[in-house]
């Protein structure tokens, strides 16, 4: 018995895409028994098998590593290099043992009490903090320069805008609960909170890592009004191309108002947008907007790029720590970074209701220097008439070297919208 995968690029070129294809567990297990329920390079609940690229454009001798998720029946692998528009690639599932093949970027997840830490080939990539704040958020997310592409807490401008995460309600839009401003007092408070209820799955693997967790949204009285299951998938195509795919499944929602769900990413001040760095998008809309121009605009992708700062500070080596009001304290970081350029983009997807969504409605209309907000925000609204307010939306976060042109952001966003098609044969 054999199992073949024919990958059709379609009309879009792709740069080392992550391929996802439904595969029969039984058929896969007959050819590669280790693909079902194995443990390899830290994978948990993830099977592993080898693929042979018949066009010999993969790794050594055209061998690729694939990861199987028995929970969803999906086989995923990265097709390395440039996949040209109109091209076709032929792959075959191998029954050979995998011990001799080392994947280039195995992903691992370490679960802590208040966060999960994601590493690629042992290198730090991202921390996802689930407790202690109004809502979960990512900080840091390490770019190719070694510095974070998102800003953490502790800055003097909009300190509640932190890292990358999902907020809700905006400034109580239409009477919605506010899980955006993080205020207890008026005029923006009292606000609500997203409560992390626990992880359903935490998966490490040779191709990608994944965390799935449940959240309950509560208002300022602590009463629940929404439940969500959120999935984050992490993978690297190369050292210069790093990805986080996020899917939010809102199981039910009972709130007044327009109920905006806000995917928000706070850029570091070192990018110094627009003085040195730049915020770009597929529409060519200027950021900051011209005087009198509308700050919100529909966008399939938005990117922020600029010079990088220093890597995140390590934990103190020992007591006592030097406090900010004592001699020898480290000064607040100001001014543009001096490190190599890097950037981060958020991609929208056509399967999301209301695509393309508004960017800049909440923050993100100014730059990172001075009093600007320096934030990328996409607003997602539940479809009218959705049963119990349930709906699903998903985005991709792309971390890259250089600016949006260097990182081929437009091509990567198009690849997300129109991925290669795969035909499974025998």
ABEGO torsion letter per residue (X at the ends): XBBBBBBBAEABBBBGBBBBBBBBAAAAAAABAAABGBBBGGBBGBBBBBBBBAAGABBBGGBBBBBBBAAAGBBBBBBBEBBBBGBBBBBBBBABBAAABBBABBBBBBBBAABBBBBBGGBBABBBBABGBABBBBOBBBBAAGBBABBBBGBABGAABBEBBBBBGEBGBGGBBBBAAGBABOAAOBBBBBBBAEBABBBBBAABBBBBBBBBBBBAAGBBABBBBBBBBBBBABAABBBBBBBBBBABBBBBEAGBBBBBBBBBAAAGOAAABBBBBAAGBBOBBBBGBBABBBBABBBBBEBBBBBBBBBBAEOBBBBAABBGBBBBBBEBBABBBBBBBBBBBAABBGOBBBBGABEGABBABEABAGBBBBBBBBBBGBBGGBBBBBBBBBBBBEBAAAAGAAAAAAAAABBBBBBBBX
